[in-house]
Amino acid sequence: MAIDWYKEFVNPGYTPARNELVCLYYFEPAAGISAEEAAGRIASESSTGTWTTLFTMPPLMKKLQATVFEIEGNYTKIAYPLALWEEGNAVQLLSGIAGNIFGMKALKNLRLIDVSFPPAYIRHFKGPHFGNEGIRKMMNIYNRPLTGAVAKPKVGFSAQEHADIAYETWMGGFDFVKDDENLTSLSFNRFEDRVECMTKLRDRAIQETGEQKSAYLNITADVETMKKRAQLLADNGWNFAMIDVIVTGTAGVMTMRDYCSDLGLAIHAHRAMHASFDRNRKHGLTMQFLAKIMRLIGVSQIHTGTAVGKLVGTKKEAMLIADVLREKKTNGVEHMALDQNWGSIKSAFPASSGGLHPGLVPEVLDIYGTELVLLVSGGIHGHPKGTRAGAIATMQAIEAWQEGITLDEKAKKARELSEALGKWGYYKPK
């Protein structure tokens, strides 16, 4: 008598239907488990199966089961019928394709690399409210990257001190000032006080420069508190809210996407906690998958790394993630990505941050181009002449890249850049 039925979920000759969702996994079977059985277990546990054959099965069961249609070394592709997934519910999707499967004893390692969303699934999601064109129109910034900086140190400033740093950042030519992931409403810097102080100096910077200035102020909390903070931002003329999207969760982000959109706020997504499950090359999730989910549910910007700064991630990965966020259609890359057509879903900005300074700006722009948010924080605040000079130096580095000249050439006539290079050169933090 048969006990398990995992191999019934494997069919190498199967061709996924147009409206099936397809996942790409890296997997390592546990000792004594064949690749075919391990892949079948993934498909079974993430769809209709269980550990044993059943006495009674509904007629619909066979139509709903996932199918392993490709096994190539440690990589497998699994097709899922559309009916397995509730319309417009990314939370329920994750409970399947990224749920119990990570805890199965039959697998030594498992990594969800990518998912290809079919048109019939995508149409139930709203995506980013503004899209990149809308963000550029909002800020009146074209033909260069958007620029921003976290006030450093990331915590420790009072609300007024924080605003003073923001003002110097704006006056140096930057577009945005950003809260860091762990600054919300702390006893020495309450959110409401920070909004009040920042608003006054934002208005002053706009008046003095004639440029649009804004900020990514961190509203992360329970959903009801986030709503109150988002409303406060809107009441004070802000056009962005920042959310730590992974710790908040997909449900909270989906709720806040609609609420913020109604207020005219775009969402800047910080990816705090991502490396707890995307850093391991053999287990967990990839950053590109997280970026894809966040674009689907509606963030306008999300951190993607630098490839040249202090955080993990290769140049190839950074470019892949950027394409996932910005392009209308992307092609698959062997063992790294699946084809994706975004249909009517608007674009989102990658945000490059982590250990950057003016000397690294050309390398970042070589990777991303200008369609990004360039976040240089310690690399402006640590400038020998202060924050404003550091921001100016960064803008000079951007100009050098656009002019097609080296930073050393530019520095001959750009004092702030020269001083930045004198301190950091082309150093890459570790």
Kinemage of the C-alpha trace (Angstrom):
@kinemage 1
@onewidth
@group {chain A} dominant
@subgroup {mainchain}
@vectorlist {calphas} color= white
{ca met a 1} P 0.000 0.000 0.000
{ca ala a 2} L 1.363 3.425 -0.994
{ca ile a 3} L 1.949 5.840 1.873
{ca asp a 4} L 3.383 8.985 0.304
{ca trp a 5} L 2.569 10.405 -3.110
{ca tyr a 6} L 5.094 13.169 -3.659
{ca lys a 7} L 6.164 11.975 -7.089
{ca glu a 8} L 2.620 12.481 -8.345
{ca phe a 9} L 3.417 16.201 -8.201
{ca val a 10} L 6.308 15.771 -10.668
{ca asn a 11} L 5.776 15.804 -14.429
{ca pro a 12} L 8.856 16.722 -16.515
{ca gly a 13} L 6.753 16.832 -19.685
{ca tyr a 14} L 4.309 19.421 -18.334
{ca thr a 15} L 3.999 22.838 -19.989
{ca pro a 16} L 2.617 25.571 -17.677
{ca ala a 17} L -0.552 27.276 -18.830
{ca arg a 18} L -0.431 31.015 -19.585
{ca asn a 19} L -2.261 31.902 -16.395
{ca glu a 20} L -0.343 29.644 -14.052
{ca leu a 21} L 2.032 31.148 -11.531
{ca val a 22} L 5.575 29.760 -11.820
{ca cys a 23} L 8.213 29.664 -9.074
{ca leu a 24} L 11.947 29.069 -9.356
{ca tyr a 25} L 13.563 27.401 -6.327
{ca tyr a 26} L 17.059 26.359 -5.340
{ca phe a 27} L 16.890 23.199 -3.230
{ca glu a 28} L 19.111 20.640 -1.552
{ca pro a 29} L 17.505 17.353 -0.541
{ca ala a 30} L 18.244 15.923 2.886
{ca ala a 31} L 20.207 12.694 3.123
{ca gly a 32} L 18.317 9.765 1.617
{ca ile a 33} L 15.862 11.945 -0.344
{ca ser a 34} L 16.039 11.999 -4.137
{ca ala a 35} L 15.868 15.270 -6.078
{ca glu a 36} L 12.575 14.188 -7.619
{ca glu a 37} L 11.001 13.424 -4.261
{ca ala a 38} L 12.333 16.641 -2.682
{ca ala a 39} L 10.931 18.786 -5.488
{ca gly a 40} L 7.648 16.900 -5.279
{ca arg a 41} L 7.487 17.610 -1.568
{ca ile a 42} L 7.885 21.351 -2.257
{ca ala a 43} L 5.031 21.280 -4.767
{ca ser a 44} L 2.881 19.136 -2.500
{ca glu a 45} L 3.305 21.162 0.685
{ca ser a 46} L 2.803 24.481 -1.125
{ca ser a 47} L -0.414 23.388 -2.828
{ca thr a 48} L -2.771 20.479 -2.113
{ca gly a 49} L -0.664 17.670 -0.717
{ca thr a 50} L 0.093 16.189 2.662
{ca trp a 51} L 2.476 13.535 3.973
{ca thr a 52} L 0.339 10.524 3.085
{ca thr a 53} L -2.169 9.294 0.546
{ca leu a 54} L -5.740 10.092 1.462
{ca phe a 55} L -8.879 7.992 1.654
{ca thr a 56} L -11.094 10.730 0.261
{ca met a 57} L -10.105 13.390 -2.246
{ca pro a 58} L -12.356 16.025 -3.827
{ca pro a 59} L -12.633 15.876 -7.618
{ca leu a 60} L -11.059 19.355 -7.851
{ca met a 61} L -7.879 18.290 -6.096
{ca lys a 62} L -5.995 17.113 -9.198
{ca lys a 63} L -6.748 20.383 -10.986
{ca leu a 64} L -5.372 22.393 -8.075
{ca gln a 65} L -2.120 20.580 -7.375
{ca ala a 66} L 1.180 22.230 -8.214
{ca thr a 67} L 3.380 20.579 -10.815
{ca val a 68} L 7.157 20.254 -10.842
{ca phe a 69} L 7.938 20.553 -14.537
{ca glu a 70} L 11.690 21.077 -14.474
{ca ile a 71} L 14.565 19.832 -12.309
{ca glu a 72} L 18.051 20.941 -13.317
{ca gly a 73} L 20.693 20.128 -10.746
{ca asn a 74} L 19.699 21.985 -7.585
{ca tyr a 75} L 17.133 24.145 -9.346
{ca thr a 76} L 13.480 23.394 -9.911
{ca lys a 77} L 10.522 25.158 -11.488
{ca ile a 78} L 7.008 24.609 -10.193
{ca ala a 79} L 3.738 25.696 -11.815
{ca tyr a 80} L 0.732 26.613 -9.680
{ca pro a 81} L -2.875 26.826 -10.925
{ca leu a 82} L -4.318 30.309 -10.580
{ca ala a 83} L -7.236 29.030 -8.486
{ca leu a 84} L -4.857 28.287 -5.605
{ca trp a 85} L -4.427 32.015 -4.944
{ca glu a 86} L -6.940 34.512 -3.646
{ca glu a 87} L -7.321 37.523 -5.898
{ca gly a 88} L -5.315 40.539 -4.713
{ca asn a 89} L -4.033 38.804 -1.552
{ca ala a 90} L -0.223 38.775 -1.491
{ca val a 91} L -0.303 37.617 2.139
{ca gln a 92} L -2.052 34.383 1.162
{ca leu a 93} L 0.369 33.886 -1.730
{ca leu a 94} L 3.363 34.013 0.615
{ca ser a 95} L 1.741 31.488 2.942
{ca gly a 96} L 1.916 29.030 0.065
{ca ile a 97} L 5.029 29.582 -2.004
{ca ala a 98} L 7.068 30.757 1.003
{ca gly a 99} L 5.284 28.990 3.855
{ca asn a 100} L 5.687 25.559 5.497
{ca ile a 101} L 8.038 24.420 2.752
{ca phe a 102} L 11.017 26.055 4.475
{ca gly a 103} L 10.589 23.847 7.525
{ca met a 104} L 10.442 20.406 5.887
{ca lys a 105} L 12.966 17.839 7.170
{ca ala a 106} L 13.285 16.402 3.669
{ca leu a 107} L 15.096 19.545 2.559
{ca lys a 108} L 18.529 20.557 3.747
{ca asn a 109} L 18.186 23.953 2.096
{ca leu a 110} L 15.508 25.763 0.112
{ca arg a 111} L 15.586 29.206 -1.494
{ca leu a 112} L 12.735 30.900 -3.348
{ca ile a 113} L 14.578 32.697 -6.124
{ca asp a 114} L 11.808 34.206 -8.208
{ca val a 115} L 8.159 34.024 -9.163
{ca ser a 116} L 6.528 34.828 -12.478
{ca phe a 117} L 3.113 36.415 -11.975
{ca pro a 118} L 0.642 35.709 -14.792
{ca pro a 119} L -1.551 38.536 -16.169
{ca ala a 120} L -4.669 37.098 -14.561
{ca tyr a 121} L -3.028 37.342 -11.121
{ca ile a 122} L -1.417 40.745 -11.563
{ca arg a 123} L -4.632 42.451 -12.641
{ca his a 124} L -5.983 42.253 -9.088
{ca phe a 125} L -3.159 44.422 -7.704
{ca lys a 126} L -2.720 48.190 -7.875
{ca gly a 127} L 1.056 48.525 -7.814
{ca pro a 128} L 2.713 51.922 -7.162
{ca his a 129} L 0.316 54.839 -7.222
{ca phe a 130} L 2.575 57.321 -9.001
{ca gly a 131} L 5.126 55.374 -11.015
{ca asn a 132} L 8.576 56.809 -11.672
{ca glu a 133} L 7.282 59.402 -14.124
{ca gly a 134} L 4.781 60.597 -11.541
{ca ile a 135} L 7.477 60.884 -8.866
{ca arg a 136} L 9.704 62.912 -11.177
{ca lys a 137} L 6.810 65.204 -12.050
{ca met a 138} L 5.985 65.582 -8.349
{ca met a 139} L 9.566 66.650 -7.573
{ca asn a 140} L 10.273 68.401 -10.897
{ca ile a 141} L 13.516 66.454 -11.243
{ca tyr a 142} L 14.624 65.076 -14.591
{ca asn a 143} L 17.775 63.718 -16.242
{ca arg a 144} L 19.549 62.845 -13.003
{ca pro a 145} L 19.097 60.525 -10.053
{ca leu a 146} L 16.976 61.607 -7.117
{ca thr a 147} L 19.269 62.305 -4.172
{ca gly a 148} L 18.822 61.862 -0.456
{ca ala a 149} L 20.589 61.311 2.828
{ca val a 150} L 19.906 59.859 6.247
{ca ala a 151} L 20.713 62.142 9.144
{ca lys a 152} L 23.741 60.493 10.792
{ca pro a 153} L 24.108 59.216 13.397
{ca lys a 154} L 20.800 57.482 12.659
{ca val a 155} L 19.488 58.132 16.169
{ca gly a 156} L 20.570 60.650 18.785
{ca phe a 157} L 19.410 63.989 17.360
{ca ser a 158} L 16.553 65.949 18.863
{ca ala a 159} L 13.772 66.914 16.481
{ca gln a 160} L 15.267 70.372 15.984
{ca glu a 161} L 18.809 69.051 15.529
{ca his a 162} L 17.472 66.552 13.008
{ca ala a 163} L 15.746 69.339 11.085
{ca asp a 164} L 18.887 71.461 11.147
{ca ile a 165} L 20.831 68.597 9.534
{ca ala a 166} L 18.030 68.224 6.994
{ca tyr a 167} L 18.251 71.892 6.086
{ca glu a 168} L 21.992 71.653 5.460
{ca thr a 169} L 21.379 68.559 3.313
{ca trp a 170} L 18.751 70.336 1.214
{ca met a 171} L 20.869 73.438 0.858
{ca gly a 172} L 23.701 71.314 -0.493
{ca gly a 173} L 21.457 70.357 -3.405
{ca phe a 174} L 19.874 67.125 -2.195
{ca asp a 175} L 16.189 66.418 -2.807
{ca phe a 176} L 15.338 64.258 0.201
{ca val a 177} L 16.251 63.730 3.815
{ca lys a 178} L 15.531 60.272 5.183
{ca asp a 179} L 14.831 58.829 8.596
{ca asp a 180} L 16.659 55.581 9.223
{ca glu a 181} L 14.925 52.307 9.940
{ca asn a 182} L 15.002 52.526 13.742
{ca leu a 183} L 13.951 56.162 14.079
{ca thr a 184} L 10.185 56.396 14.538
{ca ser a 185} L 8.934 58.375 17.522
{ca leu a 186} L 11.532 58.143 20.261
{ca ser a 187} L 11.501 59.972 23.587
{ca phe a 188} L 14.191 62.438 22.452
{ca asn a 189} L 12.779 62.891 18.945
{ca arg a 190} L 9.008 62.494 18.761
{ca phe a 191} L 7.531 62.024 15.309
{ca glu a 192} L 5.163 64.964 15.672
{ca asp a 193} L 7.966 67.287 16.786
{ca arg a 194} L 10.192 66.141 13.938
{ca val a 195} L 7.445 66.800 11.380
{ca glu a 196} L 6.890 70.303 12.767
{ca cys a 197} L 10.575 71.225 12.763
{ca met a 198} L 11.243 69.632 9.385
{ca thr a 199} L 8.280 71.360 7.757
{ca lys a 200} L 9.504 74.812 8.756
{ca leu a 201} L 13.003 74.243 7.404
{ca arg a 202} L 11.748 72.468 4.288
{ca asp a 203} L 9.672 75.527 3.410
{ca arg a 204} L 12.680 77.753 4.054
{ca ala a 205} L 14.922 75.584 1.841
{ca ile a 206} L 12.344 75.617 -0.969
{ca gln a 207} L 12.069 79.386 -0.787
{ca glu a 208} L 15.847 79.873 -0.761
{ca thr a 209} L 16.692 77.383 -3.519
{ca gly a 210} L 13.599 77.504 -5.729
{ca glu a 211} L 13.718 73.685 -5.792
{ca gln a 212} L 11.364 71.025 -4.518
{ca lys a 213} L 12.490 69.492 -1.223
{ca ser a 214} L 11.009 66.560 0.624
{ca ala a 215} L 11.732 63.802 3.134
{ca tyr a 216} L 11.146 60.150 3.888
{ca leu a 217} L 9.791 60.339 7.429
{ca asn a 218} L 9.407 56.955 9.098
{ca ile a 219} L 5.809 56.208 10.070
{ca thr a 220} L 6.427 52.518 10.915
{ca ala a 221} L 4.221 51.276 13.759
{ca asp a 222} L 0.904 49.464 14.065
{ca val a 223} L -1.425 50.274 11.185
{ca glu a 224} L -3.666 52.679 13.088
{ca thr a 225} L -0.675 54.681 14.295
{ca met a 226} L 0.767 54.698 10.761
{ca lys a 227} L -2.505 56.123 9.466
{ca lys a 228} L -2.357 58.963 11.998
{ca arg a 229} L 1.250 59.721 11.103
{ca ala a 230} L 0.506 59.607 7.379
{ca gln a 231} L -2.335 62.065 7.882
{ca leu a 232} L 0.000 64.398 9.785
{ca leu a 233} L 2.456 64.288 6.897
{ca ala a 234} L -0.253 65.100 4.386
{ca asp a 235} L -1.570 67.933 6.558
{ca asn a 236} L 1.919 69.471 6.529
{ca gly a 237} L 2.383 69.261 2.773
{ca trp a 238} L 4.649 66.227 2.568
{ca asn a 239} L 4.460 63.884 -0.416
{ca phe a 240} L 6.222 60.788 0.946
{ca ala a 241} L 5.970 58.418 3.877
{ca met a 242} L 8.605 55.865 4.796
{ca ile a 243} L 7.735 52.362 5.987
{ca asp a 244} L 9.978 49.523 7.133
{ca val a 245} L 8.084 47.167 4.868
{ca ile a 246} L 9.393 43.766 5.916
{ca val a 247} L 8.852 44.194 9.645
{ca thr a 248} L 5.489 45.820 8.888
{ca gly a 249} L 4.425 42.890 6.709
{ca thr a 250} L 2.660 42.643 3.384
{ca ala a 251} L -0.785 43.087 4.939
{ca gly a 252} L 0.186 46.353 6.608
{ca val a 253} L 1.899 47.635 3.472
{ca met a 254} L -1.129 46.823 1.320
{ca thr a 255} L -3.388 48.703 3.712
{ca met a 256} L -1.065 51.692 3.862
{ca arg a 257} L -0.605 51.788 0.104
{ca asp a 258} L -4.267 52.669 -0.353
{ca tyr a 259} L -4.397 54.989 2.628
{ca cys a 260} L -1.279 56.888 1.579
{ca ser a 261} L -2.392 57.080 -2.039
{ca asp a 262} L -5.637 58.732 -0.971
{ca leu a 263} L -3.521 61.331 0.857
{ca gly a 264} L -1.214 61.906 -2.113
{ca leu a 265} L 1.728 60.200 -0.382
{ca ala a 266} L 4.173 57.882 -2.116
{ca ile a 267} L 5.759 55.083 -0.046
{ca his a 268} L 9.512 54.900 0.386
{ca ala a 269} L 10.251 51.338 1.507
{ca his a 270} L 13.131 50.516 3.808
{ca arg a 271} L 14.044 46.808 3.700
{ca ala a 272} L 15.221 46.425 7.317
{ca met a 273} L 15.441 42.713 8.298
{ca his a 274} L 15.745 41.489 4.700
{ca ala a 275} L 19.198 39.990 5.155
{ca ser a 276} L 17.907 37.650 7.862
{ca phe a 277} L 16.423 35.526 5.082
{ca asp a 278} L 17.942 36.706 1.784
{ca arg a 279} L 21.676 36.724 2.584
{ca asn a 280} L 22.063 32.934 2.663
{ca arg a 281} L 22.651 31.843 -0.950
{ca lys a 282} L 21.135 28.445 -0.297
{ca his a 283} L 18.115 29.183 1.886
{ca gly a 284} L 15.328 31.730 2.312
{ca leu a 285} L 14.278 34.318 -0.253
{ca thr a 286} L 16.075 36.562 -2.729
{ca met a 287} L 16.015 40.339 -2.616
{ca gln a 288} L 14.694 40.462 -6.157
{ca phe a 289} L 11.668 38.427 -5.053
{ca leu a 290} L 11.072 40.840 -2.182
{ca ala a 291} L 11.402 43.792 -4.560
{ca lys a 292} L 8.935 42.172 -6.938
{ca ile a 293} L 6.362 41.621 -4.199
{ca met a 294} L 6.746 45.190 -2.984
{ca arg a 295} L 6.246 46.615 -6.470
{ca leu a 296} L 3.170 44.445 -6.859
{ca ile a 297} L 1.587 45.709 -3.634
{ca gly a 298} L 2.424 49.328 -4.293
{ca val a 299} L 5.603 50.854 -2.871
{ca ser a 300} L 7.166 53.620 -4.958
{ca gln a 301} L 10.790 53.087 -3.898
{ca ile a 302} L 12.728 50.346 -2.135
{ca his a 303} L 16.337 49.880 -1.052
{ca thr a 304} L 18.291 47.516 -3.285
{ca gly a 305} L 21.923 47.841 -2.200
{ca thr a 306} L 24.910 49.325 -3.971
{ca ala a 307} L 27.238 46.466 -4.953
{ca val a 308} L 30.106 48.854 -4.111
{ca gly a 309} L 29.237 49.985 -0.564
{ca lys a 310} L 29.110 48.259 2.813
{ca leu a 311} L 26.199 45.873 2.205
{ca val a 312} L 26.128 42.471 0.504
{ca gly a 313} L 25.004 42.050 -3.113
{ca thr a 314} L 26.759 41.793 -6.477
{ca lys a 315} L 26.616 44.145 -9.453
{ca lys a 316} L 24.631 41.572 -11.422
{ca glu a 317} L 22.097 41.224 -8.612
{ca ala a 318} L 21.733 44.999 -8.256
{ca met a 319} L 21.050 45.386 -11.969
{ca leu a 320} L 18.554 42.536 -11.910
{ca ile a 321} L 16.644 44.030 -8.974
{ca ala a 322} L 16.634 47.450 -10.620
{ca asp a 323} L 15.120 45.969 -13.779
{ca val a 324} L 12.477 44.135 -11.744
{ca leu a 325} L 11.385 47.470 -10.283
{ca arg a 326} L 11.684 49.750 -13.307
{ca glu a 327} L 10.933 47.787 -16.453
{ca lys a 328} L 7.556 46.925 -17.937
{ca lys a 329} L 8.876 43.540 -19.074
{ca thr a 330} L 11.923 41.539 -17.987
{ca asn a 331} L 13.438 38.395 -19.434
{ca gly a 332} L 14.536 35.400 -17.460
{ca val a 333} L 18.135 34.772 -16.453
{ca glu a 334} L 19.225 31.165 -15.976
{ca his a 335} L 18.969 30.109 -12.335
{ca met a 336} L 18.399 33.745 -11.309
{ca ala a 337} L 15.130 35.098 -12.680
{ca leu a 338} L 11.968 34.268 -14.609
{ca asp a 339} L 10.217 36.196 -17.357
{ca gln a 340} L 7.855 38.876 -16.103
{ca asn a 341} L 5.360 41.154 -17.873
{ca trp a 342} L 4.004 43.783 -15.485
{ca gly a 343} L 1.052 44.784 -17.625
{ca ser a 344} L -0.494 47.972 -16.224
{ca ile a 345} L 1.549 47.928 -12.969
{ca lys a 346} L 3.592 51.135 -12.752
{ca ser a 347} L 7.324 51.330 -12.126
{ca ala a 348} L 9.164 51.885 -8.840
{ca phe a 349} L 12.563 53.387 -8.042
{ca pro a 350} L 15.456 51.333 -6.717
{ca ala a 351} L 17.201 53.143 -3.877
{ca ser a 352} L 20.941 52.612 -3.618
{ca ser a 353} L 22.349 53.099 -0.131
{ca gly a 354} L 24.881 51.781 2.329
{ca gly a 355} L 28.425 53.056 2.766
{ca leu a 356} L 28.459 55.502 -0.149
{ca his a 357} L 30.460 58.703 -0.541
{ca pro a 358} L 31.247 60.972 -3.522
{ca gly a 359} L 34.167 58.796 -4.649
{ca leu a 360} L 31.827 55.846 -5.268
{ca val a 361} L 29.068 57.745 -7.067
{ca pro a 362} L 30.274 57.008 -10.643
{ca glu a 363} L 30.394 53.255 -9.963
{ca val a 364} L 26.834 53.298 -8.626
{ca leu a 365} L 25.593 55.267 -11.629
{ca asp a 366} L 27.396 52.875 -13.978
{ca ile a 367} L 25.273 50.105 -12.463
{ca tyr a 368} L 21.922 51.826 -12.132
{ca gly a 369} L 21.953 54.751 -14.534
{ca thr a 370} L 19.978 57.805 -13.466
{ca glu a 371} L 16.645 56.132 -12.785
{ca leu a 372} L 17.300 55.635 -9.083
{ca val a 373} L 17.294 57.228 -5.657
{ca leu a 374} L 20.924 57.792 -4.679
{ca leu a 375} L 21.252 57.847 -0.890
{ca val a 376} L 24.595 59.143 0.368
{ca ser a 377} L 24.538 59.679 4.119
{ca gly a 378} L 27.703 59.179 6.136
{ca gly a 379} L 29.480 60.195 2.944
{ca ile a 380} L 28.087 63.720 3.169
{ca his a 381} L 27.893 64.197 6.925
{ca gly a 382} L 31.504 63.092 7.318
{ca his a 383} L 32.803 65.666 4.843
{ca pro a 384} L 35.647 67.747 6.324
{ca lys a 385} L 33.600 70.918 5.838
{ca gly a 386} L 30.273 69.536 7.008
{ca thr a 387} L 26.974 68.278 5.644
{ca arg a 388} L 26.277 71.010 3.100
{ca ala a 389} L 29.719 70.670 1.560
{ca gly a 390} L 29.288 66.879 1.471
{ca ala a 391} L 26.017 67.180 -0.420
{ca ile a 392} L 27.591 69.652 -2.844
{ca ala a 393} L 30.494 67.238 -3.393
{ca thr a 394} L 28.058 64.437 -4.213
{ca met a 395} L 26.197 66.593 -6.722
{ca gln a 396} L 29.573 67.454 -8.277
{ca ala a 397} L 30.352 63.744 -8.569
{ca ile a 398} L 27.023 63.212 -10.367
{ca glu a 399} L 27.884 66.065 -12.729
{ca ala a 400} L 31.288 64.513 -13.467
{ca trp a 401} L 29.640 61.221 -14.417
{ca gln a 402} L 27.138 63.008 -16.648
{ca glu a 403} L 29.952 64.995 -18.274
{ca gly a 404} L 31.944 61.838 -18.908
{ca ile a 405} L 35.003 62.982 -16.967
{ca thr a 406} L 36.822 61.468 -14.008
{ca leu a 407} L 36.289 62.677 -10.465
{ca asp a 408} L 39.929 63.734 -10.329
{ca glu a 409} L 39.371 65.962 -13.367
{ca lys a 410} L 36.205 67.403 -11.864
{ca ala a 411} L 37.894 67.978 -8.509
{ca lys a 412} L 40.360 70.417 -10.079
{ca lys a 413} L 37.516 72.954 -10.270
{ca ala a 414} L 35.230 71.566 -7.575
{ca arg a 415} L 36.585 72.315 -4.110
{ca glu a 416} L 34.030 70.297 -2.151
{ca leu a 417} L 34.608 67.201 -4.268
{ca ser a 418} L 38.352 67.631 -3.939
{ca glu a 419} L 38.023 67.722 -0.149
{ca ala a 420} L 35.824 64.607 -0.168
{ca leu a 421} L 38.336 62.710 -2.290
{ca gly a 422} L 41.061 63.895 0.054
{ca lys a 423} L 39.316 62.110 2.932
{ca trp a 424} L 37.840 58.993 1.351
{ca gly a 425} L 39.372 58.714 -2.116
{ca tyr a 426} L 37.719 55.682 -3.706
{ca tyr a 427} L 37.518 53.670 -0.504
{ca lys a 428} L 34.893 50.909 -0.367
{ca pro a 429} L 33.607 50.343 3.198
{ca lys a 430} L 33.391 46.786 4.498
